[in-house]
């Protein structure tokens, strides 16, 4: 494990759940990362384009802080929450590299669904140049065909690392649905996050 190897896990985290934490810890150990940086999205362009509602950044940020505080290897960045305008991964990684210095290697952790839309991202080729993209794979599930990305982003398949992680069937969409219906979300999210959601009446219909 070296401190100059930093994992970056971005997302809306609406809300952050146990699946996010399990994946982050598993990849941290497998790749020998010094820490994993959780970055709640500011204004995620793709979800806004699809007209999906996203909770206020201050709520999502606080839930991430509550969820990660017990792990000394987990850190939280407000880089996207603080930055005006839409959030693009390439801008975030470039800004991080400027802050962390040239000696720091960034491992950008993404899911297969997100990676499948790589061609739609802002400057995808540039992103693959400035960090190591790590795609999450799940044992027993079909893996994304990295070569299929080459037609839209030449050379992409050679720049992406696949890492198998435990398959945890938890989704933020399902958590929000359960809250709206008054159902329990115990064990789906950390206890502190569960309390925060209740106290601020998030996702309640």
Beta strands, then each sheet from edge to edge (+ up, - down):
strand 1: 2-11
strand 2: 33-40
strand 3: 74-77
strand 4: 105-110
strand 5: 132-138
strand 6: 160-165
sheet 1: 3+ 2+ 1+ 4+ 5+ 6+
end
